[in-house]
Structure formats: structure tokens, C-alpha cells
């Protein structure tokens, strides 16, 4: 009997120890444990040591509150012009409402993925392919705002969304390559035409500048020639004026009387008349009708010696 009592005591102690240990619940940092009472949600056990009475209460599951990454599989999306592309989306989320996460949704992560795909199809469906390929930042912002509002119903908060690689279909890729090639050829032709245009403008400007330089040089040359000719004319006129002045001065200094001067003029006309020229230009004073008879009389009656004598007598008077 003593042996049986001892065994029973030991068994009771073991059951008590197991029961006590099952009542102790330890929650680690960054997570909570969901506690139920007869299948109903009671509360979330925060990090630390807790005592849960068995049979009445039980811990259903542990929920992580840490930020969790979620990578979606590539899925097909159609753009505004019916171009088929594949998009890769990744997001990061954390649980914000444990009761909604565990009890109000069967699979909150899957719900977030489905809503994210649906919203992204709606956004890209209203955009052209070029806008989609070049506007991932805009798509990210719009997608993040809409998914964040919806995800609160699933007890989670989306912290970040990233659109990864967007891959067009094979047909779209071939069309894009052809378009890129045509665009590059067009740019090359435009660049070549612009170069030829600039070259033509440069040549025309060079010719215009050369014509302007030649015109200025010719104008300068004409100006210099004109100034030289004017200087020559001025010099000749000045020399002639000086010569005439010297002649007049010589005549004035020679003390010749009028009759002797007339005689010298007649002698000069006579020499011209004896020459081989057919035309003789008479001085203007010899054309005077009053001077011609006197000149003839002096020439016929007196001769050279009489004129000299007349000049001497005139000087003596």
C-alpha cells in the first residue's frame, strides 16, 4: 500500500507540474499571442511572462508584428493600347490589428496580393506603354495610396510597394525594337540635315564676310586713289600758280615796256605760224582789232631793231 500511495503521489505531482508549466506563457519581443476563451477572442498577450489557466483559456497562435516582405509572382497586365506586359511587385507590411488579421480574414496576405494586382491592372490599363515604362515612380505612388487604404481592413498596414521589372511580351518587344531603330535613323537624318544646314550657313556667312572685306578694300583703295589724285591736282595747281607768279614777277622785274612785250608776242606767233602745224592759236589780246594794225605797222616799218630802239627811247622818256 505504501508503494501504491507513493506512485499515486508522484503521478499527481507530475500532473500538477505539467499543468503549472502549461499555464506559463512566454511572449517574445516583436510578436503577440492570441488568447481565446472557449473559442472566443479575449486579448493579445504582449511580450513577457503570462499565466493562462488551462481548459478555460488557451493560446491559439503567435502573430509577428515585425515588418514582413512579400514578393509577388509576375503577373500579366494590359496597357491602354492593348500591349501585354508582365509586372513584378514586392511590398513590405506589418500587422496592425491582430483580431482583424486572425479572425476577420482567412488569409490577409493573399487578400493584399489580389487587391494589389487588381489595382495595378486598373492603373496600367489607363496608361500608354511608354508612360508605363518611364513612369514607375508615379505608378508606385498611386498603387501605394490605394493599397494602403484597403489593407487596413485585413489588419495589416502596407509600408512600401516597389514595382520591379516590367517585361513587355515578345511581340511588343519586337515592335519596340523596330520603333527604336526607326527613331534612331530619324534622329541621325535630322542630325545630318542640321549639320549640312549649319555648314551651308557658315559658308554663306564666310562668303558674305569675304565680299564685305573686298568691298571695304576696294572702297579704301578708291579713297586712297582719289586722295592721291586730289593731292596731285592740288600740287600741280600750286606749282602752276607759283610758276605763273614767278613769270609775272620776272616780267615785272625785267622792266619791259608794253611795246616790247607786244613785239615778243608777235615774234612768238610768227614762229608758230612758220611751223608745220596747220592750226595757230592766237593770244586773246591779238584778236583785238585795235592791236592788229599797230602790230603790223611795227613789224613792217620798224623791224626788230626799230622795236628795240623804240623800247630804249621809251625807257629814256
TORKOL-4160 file (C-alpha; in steps of 0.2 Angstrom, whole numbers, padded with zeros to 4 digits, m for minus):
317
<pt num="1" X="0000" Y="0000" Z="0000"/>
<pt num="2" X="0014" Y="0012" Z="0004"/>
<pt num="3" X="0021" Y="0009" Z="m0013"/>
<pt num="4" X="0005" Y="0012" Z="m0022"/>
<pt num="5" X="0002" Y="0028" Z="m0012"/>
<pt num="6" X="0020" Y="0034" Z="m0017"/>
<pt num="7" X="0016" Y="0031" Z="m0035"/>
<pt num="8" X="0000" Y="0040" Z="m0035"/>
<pt num="9" X="0008" Y="0055" Z="m0026"/>
<pt num="10" X="0022" Y="0055" Z="m0039"/>
<pt num="11" X="0009" Y="0055" Z="m0053"/>
<pt num="12" X="m0001" Y="0069" Z="m0045"/>
<pt num="13" X="0015" Y="0079" Z="m0043"/>
<pt num="14" X="0019" Y="0076" Z="m0061"/>
<pt num="15" X="0002" Y="0081" Z="m0067"/>
<pt num="16" X="0002" Y="0097" Z="m0056"/>
<pt num="17" X="0020" Y="0102" Z="m0063"/>
<pt num="18" X="0014" Y="0099" Z="m0081"/>
<pt num="19" X="m0002" Y="0109" Z="m0078"/>
<pt num="20" X="0008" Y="0123" Z="m0070"/>
<pt num="21" X="0020" Y="0123" Z="m0084"/>
<pt num="22" X="0006" Y="0124" Z="m0097"/>
<pt num="23" X="m0001" Y="0139" Z="m0088"/>
<pt num="24" X="0015" Y="0149" Z="m0091"/>
<pt num="25" X="0016" Y="0158" Z="m0107"/>
<pt num="26" X="0031" Y="0167" Z="m0113"/>
<pt num="27" X="0029" Y="0180" Z="m0127"/>
<pt num="28" X="0045" Y="0186" Z="m0136"/>
<pt num="29" X="0048" Y="0204" Z="m0142"/>
<pt num="30" X="0041" Y="0208" Z="m0159"/>
<pt num="31" X="0026" Y="0197" Z="m0158"/>
<pt num="32" X="0010" Y="0193" Z="m0148"/>
<pt num="33" X="0000" Y="0178" Z="m0144"/>
<pt num="34" X="m0019" Y="0177" Z="m0147"/>
<pt num="35" X="m0028" Y="0171" Z="m0131"/>
<pt num="36" X="m0046" Y="0163" Z="m0133"/>
<pt num="37" X="m0059" Y="0158" Z="m0120"/>
<pt num="38" X="m0070" Y="0144" Z="m0127"/>
<pt num="39" X="m0065" Y="0148" Z="m0144"/>
<pt num="40" X="m0069" Y="0167" Z="m0142"/>
<pt num="41" X="m0055" Y="0180" Z="m0144"/>
<pt num="42" X="m0050" Y="0188" Z="m0127"/>
<pt num="43" X="m0035" Y="0198" Z="m0130"/>
<pt num="44" X="m0017" Y="0198" Z="m0137"/>
<pt num="45" X="m0003" Y="0194" Z="m0125"/>
<pt num="46" X="0011" Y="0206" Z="m0126"/>
<pt num="47" X="0029" Y="0202" Z="m0124"/>
<pt num="48" X="0033" Y="0195" Z="m0107"/>
<pt num="49" X="0028" Y="0181" Z="m0095"/>
<pt num="50" X="0009" Y="0177" Z="m0093"/>
<pt num="51" X="m0001" Y="0164" Z="m0083"/>
<pt num="52" X="m0015" Y="0156" Z="m0093"/>
<pt num="53" X="m0027" Y="0145" Z="m0084"/>
<pt num="54" X="m0029" Y="0129" Z="m0094"/>
<pt num="55" X="m0046" Y="0122" Z="m0100"/>
<pt num="56" X="m0054" Y="0139" Z="m0099"/>
<pt num="57" X="m0041" Y="0149" Z="m0109"/>
<pt num="58" X="m0029" Y="0144" Z="m0122"/>
<pt num="59" X="m0017" Y="0152" Z="m0134"/>
<pt num="60" X="m0022" Y="0150" Z="m0152"/>
<pt num="61" X="m0007" Y="0156" Z="m0162"/>
<pt num="62" X="0008" Y="0168" Z="m0162"/>
<pt num="63" X="0007" Y="0183" Z="m0173"/>
<pt num="64" X="0023" Y="0193" Z="m0178"/>
<pt num="65" X="0022" Y="0212" Z="m0178"/>
<pt num="66" X="0038" Y="0214" Z="m0187"/>
<pt num="67" X="0039" Y="0221" Z="m0205"/>
<pt num="68" X="0037" Y="0207" Z="m0217"/>
<pt num="69" X="0042" Y="0207" Z="m0235"/>
<pt num="70" X="0031" Y="0199" Z="m0248"/>
<pt num="71" X="0036" Y="0195" Z="m0266"/>
<pt num="72" X="0023" Y="0193" Z="m0279"/>
<pt num="73" X="0024" Y="0182" Z="m0294"/>
<pt num="74" X="0025" Y="0191" Z="m0311"/>
<pt num="75" X="0008" Y="0193" Z="m0317"/>
<pt num="76" X="0001" Y="0200" Z="m0334"/>
<pt num="77" X="m0006" Y="0217" Z="m0336"/>
<pt num="78" X="m0013" Y="0225" Z="m0352"/>
<pt num="79" X="m0010" Y="0243" Z="m0356"/>
<pt num="80" X="m0021" Y="0256" Z="m0364"/>
<pt num="81" X="m0016" Y="0251" Z="m0382"/>
<pt num="82" X="m0018" Y="0233" Z="m0378"/>
<pt num="83" X="0000" Y="0229" Z="m0376"/>
<pt num="84" X="0003" Y="0214" Z="m0365"/>
<pt num="85" X="0017" Y="0216" Z="m0351"/>
<pt num="86" X="0022" Y="0206" Z="m0336"/>
<pt num="87" X="0025" Y="0216" Z="m0319"/>
<pt num="88" X="0034" Y="0211" Z="m0304"/>
<pt num="89" X="0028" Y="0219" Z="m0287"/>
<pt num="90" X="0036" Y="0217" Z="m0270"/>
<pt num="91" X="0029" Y="0225" Z="m0254"/>
<pt num="92" X="0033" Y="0226" Z="m0235"/>
<pt num="93" X="0019" Y="0226" Z="m0222"/>
<pt num="94" X="0016" Y="0223" Z="m0204"/>
<pt num="95" X="0001" Y="0218" Z="m0193"/>
<pt num="96" X="m0008" Y="0232" Z="m0186"/>
<pt num="97" X="m0024" Y="0224" Z="m0179"/>
<pt num="98" X="m0022" Y="0206" Z="m0173"/>
<pt num="99" X="m0040" Y="0202" Z="m0171"/>
<pt num="100" X="m0044" Y="0208" Z="m0189"/>
<pt num="101" X="m0029" Y="0199" Z="m0195"/>
<pt num="102" X="m0033" Y="0182" Z="m0186"/>
<pt num="103" X="m0052" Y="0182" Z="m0185"/>
<pt num="104" X="m0059" Y="0193" Z="m0199"/>
<pt num="105" X="m0049" Y="0187" Z="m0214"/>
<pt num="106" X="m0044" Y="0169" Z="m0218"/>
<pt num="107" X="m0028" Y="0174" Z="m0227"/>
<pt num="108" X="m0024" Y="0193" Z="m0226"/>
<pt num="109" X="m0008" Y="0191" Z="m0236"/>
<pt num="110" X="m0017" Y="0183" Z="m0251"/>
<pt num="111" X="m0030" Y="0196" Z="m0250"/>
<pt num="112" X="m0017" Y="0210" Z="m0251"/>
<pt num="113" X="m0009" Y="0202" Z="m0266"/>
<pt num="114" X="m0026" Y="0200" Z="m0275"/>
<pt num="115" X="m0031" Y="0218" Z="m0272"/>
<pt num="116" X="m0013" Y="0224" Z="m0277"/>
<pt num="117" X="m0014" Y="0215" Z="m0293"/>
<pt num="118" X="m0032" Y="0222" Z="m0297"/>
<pt num="119" X="m0027" Y="0240" Z="m0293"/>
<pt num="120" X="m0011" Y="0239" Z="m0303"/>
<pt num="121" X="m0021" Y="0232" Z="m0318"/>
<pt num="122" X="m0033" Y="0247" Z="m0317"/>
<pt num="123" X="m0019" Y="0260" Z="m0316"/>
<pt num="124" X="m0009" Y="0252" Z="m0330"/>
<pt num="125" X="m0024" Y="0249" Z="m0340"/>
<pt num="126" X="m0027" Y="0268" Z="m0342"/>
<pt num="127" X="m0009" Y="0272" Z="m0347"/>
<pt num="128" X="0001" Y="0270" Z="m0363"/>
<pt num="129" X="0016" Y="0258" Z="m0364"/>
<pt num="130" X="0029" Y="0272" Z="m0365"/>
<pt num="131" X="0021" Y="0280" Z="m0349"/>
<pt num="132" X="0021" Y="0264" Z="m0340"/>
<pt num="133" X="0040" Y="0260" Z="m0344"/>
<pt num="134" X="0045" Y="0278" Z="m0340"/>
<pt num="135" X="0033" Y="0281" Z="m0325"/>
<pt num="136" X="0036" Y="0268" Z="m0312"/>
<pt num="137" X="0038" Y="0281" Z="m0298"/>
<pt num="138" X="0021" Y="0288" Z="m0302"/>
<pt num="139" X="0013" Y="0270" Z="m0303"/>
<pt num="140" X="0021" Y="0266" Z="m0286"/>
<pt num="141" X="0014" Y="0281" Z="m0278"/>
<pt num="142" X="m0003" Y="0278" Z="m0284"/>
<pt num="143" X="m0003" Y="0260" Z="m0280"/>
<pt num="144" X="0004" Y="0263" Z="m0263"/>
<pt num="145" X="m0010" Y="0275" Z="m0258"/>
<pt num="146" X="m0024" Y="0264" Z="m0264"/>
<pt num="147" X="m0017" Y="0248" Z="m0257"/>
<pt num="148" X="m0013" Y="0256" Z="m0240"/>
<pt num="149" X="m0031" Y="0261" Z="m0238"/>
<pt num="150" X="m0038" Y="0244" Z="m0242"/>
<pt num="151" X="m0026" Y="0234" Z="m0232"/>
<pt num="152" X="m0032" Y="0241" Z="m0216"/>
<pt num="153" X="m0047" Y="0230" Z="m0217"/>
<pt num="154" X="m0036" Y="0215" Z="m0217"/>
<pt num="155" X="m0027" Y="0220" Z="m0201"/>
<pt num="156" X="m0011" Y="0224" Z="m0209"/>
<pt num="157" X="m0003" Y="0240" Z="m0215"/>
<pt num="158" X="0007" Y="0241" Z="m0231"/>
<pt num="159" X="0023" Y="0251" Z="m0228"/>
<pt num="160" X="0031" Y="0251" Z="m0245"/>
<pt num="161" X="0027" Y="0245" Z="m0263"/>
<pt num="162" X="0040" Y="0243" Z="m0276"/>
<pt num="163" X="0037" Y="0238" Z="m0295"/>
<pt num="164" X="0051" Y="0228" Z="m0301"/>
<pt num="165" X="0054" Y="0223" Z="m0318"/>
<pt num="166" X="0041" Y="0227" Z="m0332"/>
<pt num="167" X="0043" Y="0215" Z="m0346"/>
<pt num="168" X="0034" Y="0218" Z="m0362"/>
<pt num="169" X="0028" Y="0202" Z="m0372"/>
<pt num="170" X="0039" Y="0196" Z="m0387"/>
<pt num="171" X="0028" Y="0204" Z="m0400"/>
<pt num="172" X="0028" Y="0221" Z="m0391"/>
<pt num="173" X="0047" Y="0220" Z="m0388"/>
<pt num="174" X="0050" Y="0217" Z="m0407"/>
<pt num="175" X="0038" Y="0232" Z="m0411"/>
<pt num="176" X="0048" Y="0242" Z="m0399"/>
<pt num="177" X="0065" Y="0237" Z="m0406"/>
<pt num="178" X="0058" Y="0242" Z="m0424"/>
<pt num="179" X="0052" Y="0259" Z="m0417"/>
<pt num="180" X="0068" Y="0262" Z="m0408"/>
<pt num="181" X="0078" Y="0258" Z="m0424"/>
<pt num="182" X="0067" Y="0270" Z="m0434"/>
<pt num="183" X="0068" Y="0283" Z="m0421"/>
<pt num="184" X="0087" Y="0282" Z="m0421"/>
<pt num="185" X="0088" Y="0283" Z="m0440"/>
<pt num="186" X="0076" Y="0298" Z="m0440"/>
<pt num="187" X="0087" Y="0307" Z="m0427"/>
<pt num="188" X="0103" Y="0303" Z="m0437"/>
<pt num="189" X="0095" Y="0310" Z="m0453"/>
<pt num="190" X="0089" Y="0326" Z="m0443"/>
<pt num="191" X="0107" Y="0327" Z="m0436"/>
<pt num="192" X="0115" Y="0326" Z="m0453"/>
<pt num="193" X="0102" Y="0338" Z="m0460"/>
<pt num="194" X="0106" Y="0350" Z="m0446"/>
<pt num="195" X="0125" Y="0348" Z="m0449"/>
<pt num="196" X="0123" Y="0352" Z="m0468"/>
<pt num="197" X="0112" Y="0367" Z="m0463"/>
<pt num="198" X="0125" Y="0374" Z="m0451"/>
<pt num="199" X="0138" Y="0371" Z="m0464"/>
<pt num="200" X="0128" Y="0380" Z="m0478"/>
<pt num="201" X="0125" Y="0394" Z="m0466"/>
<pt num="202" X="0144" Y="0395" Z="m0461"/>
<pt num="203" X="0149" Y="0395" Z="m0480"/>
<pt num="204" X="0136" Y="0409" Z="m0484"/>
<pt num="205" X="0142" Y="0419" Z="m0469"/>
<pt num="206" X="0160" Y="0417" Z="m0475"/>
<pt num="207" X="0156" Y="0422" Z="m0492"/>
<pt num="208" X="0147" Y="0437" Z="m0486"/>
<pt num="209" X="0161" Y="0442" Z="m0475"/>
<pt num="210" X="0173" Y="0440" Z="m0489"/>
<pt num="211" X="0163" Y="0451" Z="m0500"/>
<pt num="212" X="0161" Y="0464" Z="m0487"/>
<pt num="213" X="0180" Y="0464" Z="m0484"/>
<pt num="214" X="0183" Y="0465" Z="m0503"/>
<pt num="215" X="0171" Y="0479" Z="m0504"/>
<pt num="216" X="0179" Y="0488" Z="m0490"/>
<pt num="217" X="0196" Y="0486" Z="m0498"/>
<pt num="218" X="0191" Y="0492" Z="m0514"/>
<pt num="219" X="0182" Y="0507" Z="m0506"/>
<pt num="220" X="0198" Y="0510" Z="m0497"/>
<pt num="221" X="0208" Y="0509" Z="m0512"/>
<pt num="222" X="0197" Y="0521" Z="m0522"/>
<pt num="223" X="0198" Y="0533" Z="m0507"/>
<pt num="224" X="0217" Y="0532" Z="m0507"/>
<pt num="225" X="0217" Y="0534" Z="m0526"/>
<pt num="226" X="0205" Y="0549" Z="m0525"/>
<pt num="227" X="0215" Y="0557" Z="m0511"/>
<pt num="228" X="0231" Y="0554" Z="m0521"/>
<pt num="229" X="0224" Y="0562" Z="m0537"/>
<pt num="230" X="0217" Y="0577" Z="m0527"/>
<pt num="231" X="0234" Y="0579" Z="m0519"/>
<pt num="232" X="0242" Y="0578" Z="m0536"/>
<pt num="233" X="0230" Y="0591" Z="m0544"/>
<pt num="234" X="0232" Y="0602" Z="m0529"/>
<pt num="235" X="0251" Y="0601" Z="m0531"/>
<pt num="236" X="0251" Y="0604" Z="m0549"/>
<pt num="237" X="0239" Y="0619" Z="m0547"/>
<pt num="238" X="0250" Y="0625" Z="m0534"/>
<pt num="239" X="0266" Y="0623" Z="m0544"/>
<pt num="240" X="0257" Y="0631" Z="m0559"/>
<pt num="241" X="0251" Y="0646" Z="m0548"/>
<pt num="242" X="0269" Y="0648" Z="m0542"/>
<pt num="243" X="0276" Y="0647" Z="m0559"/>
<pt num="244" X="0264" Y="0660" Z="m0566"/>
<pt num="245" X="0268" Y="0670" Z="m0551"/>
<pt num="246" X="0286" Y="0669" Z="m0555"/>
<pt num="247" X="0284" Y="0673" Z="m0573"/>
<pt num="248" X="0274" Y="0688" Z="m0568"/>
<pt num="249" X="0287" Y="0693" Z="m0556"/>
<pt num="250" X="0300" Y="0691" Z="m0569"/>
<pt num="251" X="0291" Y="0701" Z="m0581"/>
<pt num="252" X="0288" Y="0714" Z="m0568"/>
<pt num="253" X="0307" Y="0714" Z="m0564"/>
<pt num="254" X="0313" Y="0714" Z="m0582"/>
<pt num="255" X="0307" Y="0732" Z="m0585"/>
<pt num="256" X="0300" Y="0728" Z="m0602"/>
<pt num="257" X="0288" Y="0741" Z="m0609"/>
<pt num="258" X="0271" Y="0737" Z="m0617"/>
<pt num="259" X="0278" Y="0738" Z="m0635"/>
<pt num="260" X="0292" Y="0726" Z="m0632"/>
<pt num="261" X="0280" Y="0714" Z="m0624"/>
<pt num="262" X="0269" Y="0716" Z="m0639"/>
<pt num="263" X="0284" Y="0713" Z="m0650"/>
<pt num="264" X="0289" Y="0697" Z="m0641"/>
<pt num="265" X="0271" Y="0691" Z="m0643"/>
<pt num="266" X="0271" Y="0694" Z="m0661"/>
<pt num="267" X="0288" Y="0685" Z="m0663"/>
<pt num="268" X="0281" Y="0670" Z="m0654"/>
<pt num="269" X="0266" Y="0670" Z="m0665"/>
<pt num="270" X="0277" Y="0671" Z="m0681"/>
<pt num="271" X="0287" Y="0656" Z="m0675"/>
<pt num="272" X="0271" Y="0646" Z="m0673"/>
<pt num="273" X="0265" Y="0651" Z="m0690"/>
<pt num="274" X="0281" Y="0646" Z="m0698"/>
<pt num="275" X="0280" Y="0629" Z="m0690"/>
<pt num="276" X="0272" Y="0613" Z="m0698"/>
<pt num="277" X="0256" Y="0615" Z="m0688"/>
<pt num="278" X="0240" Y="0618" Z="m0698"/>
<pt num="279" X="0232" Y="0627" Z="m0684"/>
<pt num="280" X="0238" Y="0643" Z="m0674"/>
<pt num="281" X="0230" Y="0649" Z="m0659"/>
<pt num="282" X="0232" Y="0667" Z="m0656"/>
<pt num="283" X="0233" Y="0676" Z="m0639"/>
<pt num="284" X="0217" Y="0684" Z="m0634"/>
<pt num="285" X="0225" Y="0701" Z="m0634"/>
<pt num="286" X="0230" Y="0699" Z="m0653"/>
<pt num="287" X="0212" Y="0697" Z="m0658"/>
<pt num="288" X="0208" Y="0714" Z="m0653"/>
<pt num="289" X="0205" Y="0724" Z="m0669"/>
<pt num="290" X="0215" Y="0739" Z="m0662"/>
<pt num="291" X="0230" Y="0729" Z="m0659"/>
<pt num="292" X="0232" Y="0721" Z="m0676"/>
<pt num="293" X="0236" Y="0737" Z="m0686"/>
<pt num="294" X="0248" Y="0743" Z="m0674"/>
<pt num="295" X="0257" Y="0726" Z="m0673"/>
<pt num="296" X="0258" Y="0725" Z="m0692"/>
<pt num="297" X="0264" Y="0743" Z="m0693"/>
<pt num="298" X="0278" Y="0740" Z="m0680"/>
<pt num="299" X="0283" Y="0724" Z="m0690"/>
<pt num="300" X="0283" Y="0731" Z="m0707"/>
<pt num="301" X="0291" Y="0749" Z="m0704"/>
<pt num="302" X="0302" Y="0747" Z="m0689"/>
<pt num="303" X="0308" Y="0728" Z="m0689"/>
<pt num="304" X="0317" Y="0721" Z="m0674"/>
<pt num="305" X="0329" Y="0734" Z="m0672"/>
<pt num="306" X="0316" Y="0748" Z="m0673"/>
<pt num="307" X="0306" Y="0739" Z="m0659"/>
<pt num="308" X="0322" Y="0738" Z="m0648"/>
<pt num="309" X="0325" Y="0756" Z="m0652"/>
<pt num="310" X="0308" Y="0761" Z="m0648"/>
<pt num="311" X="0309" Y="0752" Z="m0632"/>
<pt num="312" X="0325" Y="0761" Z="m0627"/>
<pt num="313" X="0318" Y="0778" Z="m0631"/>
<pt num="314" X="0303" Y="0774" Z="m0621"/>
<pt num="315" X="0313" Y="0769" Z="m0606"/>
<pt num="316" X="0323" Y="0785" Z="m0608"/>
<pt num="317" X="0307" Y="0795" Z="m0608"/>
